[in-house]
Amino acid sequence: MLQTDLLCASLQDGTHPRPQALRPRWTDLGGRWGFAQDDENVGLRETWSTLTTPFDREITVPFPPESELSGIGDTTFHPFVWYRRVITPAEIMASGKTRSDDRVLLHFGAVDYRATVWIDGNFVGEHEGGQTPFTFDISEHAVSGKPLTLVLRAEDDPHDVSQPRGKQDWLEEPHVIWYHRTTGIWQTVWLESVASTHLADIAWRSDIHAGTVQLDVELSRRPVTPVRVRVTLSYGDSHLATQEVSTSDPRSRIICTIPHQLNGQAFENLLWSPENPRLLDARVELLDTSGDVADELFSYVGLRSVGTAGGHFLLNDRPFYVRSVLEQAYWPQSHLAAPDMAALRAEVQLIKDLGFNAARLHEKVEDPRFLFWADSLGLLIWGEMGSTFEYSTTAVERVTREWMDVVRRDRSHPCIVTWVPLNESWGVQHIAHDRAQLHFAQALYHLTKALDPTRPVISNDGWEHAESDIITIHDYATNGEQLGAAYRDAATVATIVEGVGPVGRRMMLLPAGPSGQPVMVTEFGGVTYAPHSDIETWGYSTAASLEDFAERVRDLFVALQKSPVLAGFCYTQLTDTLQEANGLTDQHRRPKLPVELIREIVLGTGVRESSLQRLRSPEQSSPAPVPVPLQAMSDSRKIG
């Protein structure tokens, strides 16, 4: 097989921070760092970026300082924070540096919101945007063989509502649907060594009708002499295709034809879907003029198509009914950062075990390793980002730049099937009356289509749509009779789509465009049940007992499942999150109802008496731990 044993381990345990562009050697810089809060913003003036000022605390990276696992656990306002860590020569060598001219790259998965970085007191670079990765070349500092002192300053103004911030509260204490803030480092910091000319970025796209895979390659620089890029695709023990191009340009495109796909009777055997999450292994090599491998990346690609037609959402050209759940991806002990990598796999598996085939990542850009498990285990993902809370030219610039980075980072994941740049008019509060805000929503729709024409785009999920490929409605009716009446036939659905939606907002601000767009209810439910909570909880309706909770949830699901018009739904929500206690599980991922009962409700298969029996037993009067099995990875990931 193509991959080394080390690479196999990185893929199978989900630890590598960039799962679709793997080099076998890298160094995780997480762990204990020096830390300081700089509320008066004196650190720059007093040169905290040098080695002379001791930091008075320690923090565990990559957990945000507001979280318990960071070791800080301070949720009050601290707009400026500093980090310091010594990088040892051994860590640099462990990152893969073998040649004197190798470049040493310092990667940050995400730092909220504005980051400035120094090495040994020398400015390295800065980055704005709290949800997207960035990289600095620190090779010039890593030539002495001595330890390097890395310092990072993070600026995150809790009152700046033009920052894309999602569910991060602008008030000091969380309220309603907003949570504690995430400041500073909250995803992996890591080192990687590469050749002076190397593969800087790759992006996959498949065309299942042509039986081809397209790879866009970006090199770190224009090569001095022509180089060759070679792509090899395989599935399990079967070689599928090898394609090679010679180039003198920093960017190239390679089209790989897969002969296997020319057999129409075997066409579906390699396609990716939630039921069969088949992934092709990929090796991308950069060959120098002597034919030697100067650089290589290990990756994977999924063959699948998504689209819409005739009122249906299409997966691989077939109507696919979307059973989705709203995923806040917030943990009580670590907030927006996952407590460990196993939690990311367990989260995907939990969603699938509960009967859902999709998740809508809500007001957050999730760790790429979550997307890796969605790819590997088979879960459709709706890609979203944290919104701003105001409309201004500053907000427009910030959202546009960060959204482009989001799409660029995640565009190769087969699990992502829909892009959602805006949600419920957050950041475009007066879109129905302000033409500038409407133009912005429309511009984001077309910008997304320009960056990625292969996926449906929703301009403003829930209401006040500009142009959208799927018409989505948020409806928190509190009982099934009311909810079902709104979607019982095409005429009633048309009344909503063409008029005013459930919350009193117009649904469409522009003509609907070509007919045949699917309609989905992408938020509903929100039933609270948290009888033992020690804080005041919030939800859209409240259940009086466990039996009442089960009946309310079941009633709402059945109401939508009976609709002959809807192409899918998204239930609010997967987990309780702080005071927002309307999850199907508590905040520790313990299902409030037996897993098999939730699954039967979600699937609409009818609830069995055996499932109800567990509900009636005394021990089910409060949420109890329910083990979530970790199923084996799909055959396509059995590598090495």
N, C-alpha and C positions, 0 to 999 in steps of 0.2 A: 504494500500500500504506500501511498504518497507521504503520509505524515509520520513524524518521528514519535517515539513514545512520549516525550515531553509534551508535544503538541496534542496528542490524544488526551493526556491528562488535563491540559488546559481547556480543551473543548468539553470534555465529559463532566468536569466538576464546575464548569461555568465561571471560572475565576478570571480568565483573561479579560481585561477591561474593554477590548475592542474585538469582539468575537468574529467579525467578518474580515479582519485584516491582521492575521496572526503571524508574528515571528516567534519561534520557539523560546527565545531568551528575552526576558524582560525583568525588571526589578520593581516590586511594589514598595512605595515609600510611605505606606500607611503606618500607623502606630503612634507612639508618643512624640509630640512636638512641643516646643516652647510656645507659649500663648500669652497674649496681653490684650486687654481692652483699652481703647484709646478714646474715651468719650469726649475729651476736650480737643481731639484732633491735633495733638502736639507731636506725634511720632515723626512726621516728616521733618518738622523744624528741628527736632532734637536727634535726628539721624538714627532712628531705630532700625533703619535698614542696614546699619553697619554691625560690627560684632561687639560694640562697646556697651550697649544697654542691655542689662539682663532682663529677660521676661519673667514675670513673677508667678506664672502658672504653667501647667501642662495640660494638653488636650490630646485626645485620641482621634486621629485623622483616619477616616473621612467623615466622622459624625459631627453635625453642626453643633456649635456651642450651646444652643438652646436645649439640646437633647441630653438625656441621662447618660447614654453610652459614651458621650464625649468626655465625661468626667467633669464637665463644667455645669451643665444643667441650669443655666441662667436665661430665663425667657423674657427678661426686661429689655428695654431699648439700649442697644450698643451699636451705634452706626459705623464705628471703625474698630477693626480688630487686626491683630498681627500674629503671624505664625513664624516659627524658626525651626530649622532642622539641619543637622550636619549630614551630608552625603559622603559616605566613605569611598575610598578607591576600590574596595572589594565590591561595593554595590554597583559602581560604574562598570567594572569588569563583568559582573554577573548579568548586566543588561545586554551583553553580547559584543562588547568592544573587543576586537581581536586584531585590528590593523591600526597603524598610527594615524591614517587619514579617515578613520571611521568618524561619523558624526554622532554626537550624543544628544538625544532628544528628551526634553522634559515635558511630559504630558499631564494635563489637568482635565479630569472628566467633567467637572463643573464647579465653579466658584461663584457664589451669589453675593454681590451683584457685579462689582467692579474690582478687578484684581491688578495689583502691581507687583512685579517680581524682581528681586535682586539676587545675585550670586556674589558672595564675598564683598558685599557693599557696592557692587557694580550693577547698574540698571540693566535688566535683561529684556523686559517688555511689559505690556499691559493688555488687558482684555476686558471688554464690557459685555455683559450678558450672563445671567445667572443659571441658564439651563443648558448651555452648549459647551463642547470641549474646545481646548486651545493648546497649542504646542509652541515651545521655544527651543531653539538650537543653542545648547550651552557648551558646544565643543571647545570654544576658545578658552573656557574656564576650566576645562577638564584635561589639560595637557600636562599639568605639573606632577600628577600622581599623588597630590595631597588632598586631604578632605576639603569639601566645598561647603560653605554655609549658605543655605537657601533661606531666604526671607520672603514672605508674602504679606502684603497688606490688602485687606478686603474692606471695601466701602459698600454699605448697604443701608441707605437711608429709609427707615421704616415709614416715613411720612411722604416719601416721593411716590405718588400714585401713577406717575408716568413710566415707572419701571414695570416691565412684565413680571408680575408677582403671583398670579393665580390665587390660591387659597390662603396666602400669607396675610394675616390680619394687620391692618393699619392701626388698630387699637392694641393696647398692651395686653389685654386679656382676650382670649378667643371668644367669639360670639357667633350665634346662629350657624352659618356654614363656613366660617373662616377659622383658621387654625394658627398655632404658633408659627412665628417666622423661622426661616432658615437663613443663617448668615454664614458667609465664608465657604470654606471647603466642605463639599458634601458628596463628592464622588472621588474615585480613585486618583491618586497622584502616583505617577510611575515613570521609570526610565526605560529607554530603548536605544540601542545602538544600531546604526545603519551605515551602509556604504555612502561615500560622498555623493554619488548619483544613485538615487534609490526610488522605489515605488512610493510616492507620497500619498496617493489616494486611488482607490478603485471603486467602481460603481457597476452593479449588475442590473440587467433588464432581460426578461425573457419574452419571446414571441412564440406562444405555443402553436399557433397556426402555421408558422413557417418552420417550426422545429429548430429554432435557433436561440442562442444565448448571446447577448451583447455585453461586452465589457469595455467600459471607458476607463482609461489609465491616465493618471497624471504623474509625471516624474518630478523630482525635487528641483530639477533645473534642465535647461536645454543641453542635451549631450554634446560633448565636443566632437565626437565621431559617432556615426550611426550605431545604434544598439538594436537588439532584438528583444521583443516581448513575446513570451510563449505561455499559452494557457492550456492546461490539461484538466479535463472534466472526467469524473468517474462516479459510479454508483455502486457501493459495496465493493465487490471484487471485479466489477465490469468496467473496462475502459470505454468511455463514450466518445470523446473527441479530443484532438489536439490541434491547436491553431497557433501560428506564429507570424508576426509582422516585423519588418525592419523599419526603424523610424529615426529621424533626426530632430523630431519635434518633441516638446515637453508633454504634449497631449496626443493620445491615439485612441482609436476605436477598433476593437477586434470583434468580428462576428464568427461565432462557432456554430457550425451546423451539426446537429446531432442525428446521425443516420437512423438511430433507433426510432426516432419520432416520425420517420417517413412511412412506417408501417401503420396504417390507420387502425388496424385491429389491435395494435399494442400501444396506441397513442396515449391512453390514459394511465399506463403502468408507471410512468415517472412523474405524473402531475402531483403537485402539492395541494393538500386540503386539510381541514381539521381532522377528518376521518383517517387520512393517510398522509401524514406530514413528511413526505419524502423530500430529502435534500441531497443535492449533488455535491460531492466534494470537489474542490477547485484548488489548483496550484497555479500561481502566477509567478513566472520567473523573468528576471531581467538579465540578459546575456550580453557580455561585453564583446569586443571585436574578436577576441580569441575563442569565443564560444563558451567561456566559463560563466558560471552563475554568479553575478555580482550582487544580486538581491533576490529574495523570494518571499512571497506571502502565501499563507494557506487560508482558504476561505470556503464558502459554500454558497449555493444559489438554489432557489426554488422555482420550478417551472409552474407558473399559474397565471391566469388572467383574471381581472376583475372589471366590472362594468355595470351598466344598467340598460334595461330595455323592457318595454311592455309593462311597466309598473313593477318590475322585479329587480332585485339586486342579483347580479350574475357572478358566479365563481366558476371559472373554467367553462364559460359559455352556458352554464346551466343555472336556472333559478335556484337561489339559495336563501332560505329563511334565516334571518339574523336573530339569534337569541343572545343578547348582550347584557352585560352588567356594568354599572358605573364603578370605576376603579380609582379611588383617591390615592392609593399607594402611599399611605401614611402609617407609620408604626409608632406606638406610644413611647417606646424607649429610644427611638432613633429618628423620628419625624420623617422627613422626605427621603432620607437615606435608609436603605434596607439594613436591618440589624446584622445580617451576614448574607453570603451568596446563596446559601441553602434556602433562605427565605424567599428569594426570587423564584426559584424553581417551584417551591411549595405553593406560592401564590398562583402561578399559572395552573398547577395541577389542581388546586382547590377550585378554581373557577370552572375547570372542565368537569371535575367530579360533581359539582352542583348542577350540571346539565347545560351550562352555557357554552356556546361555540365562539363567543366574541367578548371583548372587553373594550370599553371606551375609556382610555386614559384621560382623566378629567383634570384640566387646568394644571397639567404637569407634563414635563418631558422626562420619561422614565429612563433609568439606567439601561444601556445597551444590552446588558446581560439578561434583563427581563425579556427583551425582544428576542434574544437568542433562545430562551426557553419557550417562548411563544412559537418561534419558528420550529423548534425541535419537537415539541409536544403537540402542536397543532391548535393554535388559538388565533382567531382573527383579531386585529387591533385597529382601533380608530385613533390615529395620531393627532394629538392636540398639544397646545402649549399654554403656559400660564399667561393670563391676560393682564393688561393694564387696567386701571380704574378710571382713567380720564382720557379725553381726546385732546390732543395737542400736536403740534408739529414734532415736538420731541418724542412723544409717544409713537407717532407714525414711524419715525426714523428707527426707534428702538425695536418696535415690533417687527418691522420689515426685515431689518438686519438679522435679528435673532431667529425669525421664522425661516429665512433662507438657510441659516445654519442648521436648523432642525431638520428640514427636508434633505439637505445635503448629507447630514449624518446618517439618517435612517432610511434613505430611499431604496436601499438594496434588500431590506428585510421583506421576505414574502408575506410575513404575518400582517404587515401594515397594508390595509386595503382601502382606507379612506383618510383623507386629510381634513382637519377641522381647524382653520386658523382663528376663528372667532366663536365665542359661545355666549348666547343670551344677551347680546349687545353689550357685553362687558368691554369697556374702552370706547364704545360707540353708542353711548347711552341715548343720544337723540338722533339716531340714524334715520328715523322716520320723518324727521323735520329738517335735518341739516344735510344738504346735498354733499358737502365735503365728506361727511362720515359715510354716507352711502357710497360715494366714489372710492373711499378707502377700502370698504368691504369688497366692492367689486374688483378693485385693483388686486387685493390679496387673492381673490379667487383666480384671476387670470395669471397672476405671478406664479401661483402654485401650479397651475396647469402648464405654464411655460417651463418650470423646473422639472415637472414630472407629469407628462400627459397620460400616464398609464393608469391613474387612480381617480375615482370620483372625489370631488371636492365639495364641501358644504361651506357656504360663505359665512353663515351665522347660525350656529346650531340652536334650534328651539323655537325661534320666531324671527320676524323682521328679516327674512331672507333677501339678499340681493340675488345674484344668479347662483343656483345650486344644482348639483347633479342628483341630490337626494333631498326631498322635502322632509324635514324633521320637525317634530312637534313635541313640546314638553307639556305634560298634562298630569297634574297631581290630584285628579279626582279621588275622593276618599272612599268610594265604594264601586263595586263592579258594575252595578246597574247604570250609574251615571257615566262611568268610563266607557262601557260597551255601547251605550246609545250613540256616542259621538262617532263611532267607527263601524257601525253595523252594516253600511253599504257605501257604494261609490258616491251617492248623492250627499250623504251626511258628511263624508270626508271632504268632498269638494267644497261644501259650505264653509268648513274650517279653513282649508287651504286658500280659498279665494276671498276669505273675509278676515274676521278677527278670531284669534286663537284663544285657548283656554284661560290665559292670564290677561286678556284684554288688549293684547298687542296684535297689530296686523301681521299676518303670516308672510305675505309676499309684497315686497316694495317695488318690484319690477315685474313685467309680464313673465309668466311661468316658463316661457320658452318652449322648446319642443315637448310634445306630449310624451307620456310614457315614463316620466320620472317616478321612481318608487317613493312611497310615503311610509315613514316609520315614526313611531312614538319613542323618542330617544331619551326621555326621562319620564318615569312614572313610578308610583309606589311610595317610597319614603316613609314606611310605617315604622314607628318607634316602639320598641319593646326593650326596656332596660330597668327591670324592677329593683335591682340591687345597686343601681348607680349611686355613687356618693356625690355626684354633681347634678345640677339642673340640666336636664336633657332637652333636645329639640328635635322635631321632626314634622312631617306634613300631616300626620295623624298618629294617634297613640292607641296601642292595643292594651286592653285591660287585663289580659291573661295570656298565657302561652297558646291556649286553644284559640283565643280571639286573634292573636297574631297570625297563627297558621291560616285561619279562615279568611282574614282580611287579605293576606298575601295571595292566597289561592284565588280568591274572588277577583282580584285585579288582573292576575295573569290570565285567567279564563276569559275575562272580558275582551282582552286584546287578541287572544288566540282564536276566538270565534270570528274575528273580522275577516271577511274575504278580500279585503282591500289592502291591508297593511303588509309590508314586506319584511317587517321585523320590529324589534323593540329593544329597549335598554332599561333595565330595572335599577332604581336607586335604592340601595347601593350595596356593594359587597360587604363592607365592614363598618361597624361603628367607628367614628373618628371623633375623639374628645366628646364634646357635648352633642354632636350630631349623631344620635344613637338610632339611626334608621337602617342599620345594616342587616343582612341575612346572617352575619356572624358578629360576635363581639369584637372589640379592638384587638384581641389576641388571636383572632382567626378561629375561634371556637363557634361552630354553627349553632344558632339558637334553636333550630329544629333538627331532627335526624337528617343526615345527608341524603338518604334515599327518599325522604319525603320532599325535601327541597327539589331534588332532581326530578321527581315525578311531576311536581308543580311546574317547573321550568319547561320540561319537555311536553307538558300537556297530554301525558299518556293516561291520566286518570290515577287517582291516589288509591293505593292498595290498603286493605284492612291491616296488614302486617305493619305498614308504615305508621298508620294512625295509632296502633297499639303501643308503640314506643312513646308516642306523644302523651298517652294517657297514664303512663307509669309515673310514680311519684318523683323519681329521680330526674325527670325531665321538666321539673317546675322552674328551673333556671338553666342558663347555658352551661353545658358541660363539655370538657375536652373531647373532641372527636378526631381520632387519628386520620390523617389524610395520606393515603398511600402514594408513594412516589413510583409511578409506573416506569418500566424500562424505557430508555430512549428508543426512538424509532430506528428501524434497521438502517436507515440512511446515515445515522450518526455513529454506527459501529465501525470505527476507523482504527487504523494502526495495525 
